[in-house]
């Protein structure tokens, strides 16, 4: 597991390789904490993260975890298992797990009932 951080002005991309779980949480936090204070947009790239547990879900999607007072956080590259976990959690508690933070291609279609 490791993180690669790319900075572009006030935007940052953290590409994570490995599982997102309780054991990797310290490394995830360290990667986010190491960002300069002026980073306004953070993109977590999880293309190389095959598994996520509830700890990772809360870290990446709970509103107060990685967002600073002036930082917008989004996630891309969710593979099948992490995406399924997120969509299940969002279905159970949409206020806690805001799927609007995902790029449109990962969001489920709206209900047409």
Steps between C-alpha positions, in 0.01 A plus 500: 500500500617849428379843399623723220410866530485736203457872554375746239450846646227472762397151385643170621457142387587216735527170316472211744630152426370229732203431722321781682437366849573541870863394456570752223314791662816654653668515157186648342478766770870578467463552125209742552668675795817558295315713246572873499239710678403680178376181330133570428417188295609148593436205271553150637581267211413144603555319169752275674298439817317168461346489850350747746356434844270716709796689650611608154145586407467734797843654442435584136132585508407629846485877457744600773773244447721634219335829414663800653299816549570605139569165333271310264570127483393263223573136424558332167594154379286298738517135409210259536521411872563855635230643275249235611582573865454875448171465315366269770604744773351795307175311459485438877617848607509751212576793730820336627623366165456763232544335161500845341872494582542235232546577132171457309605171339504332843162627619196276461223626272223690679186307586235542235200385698 
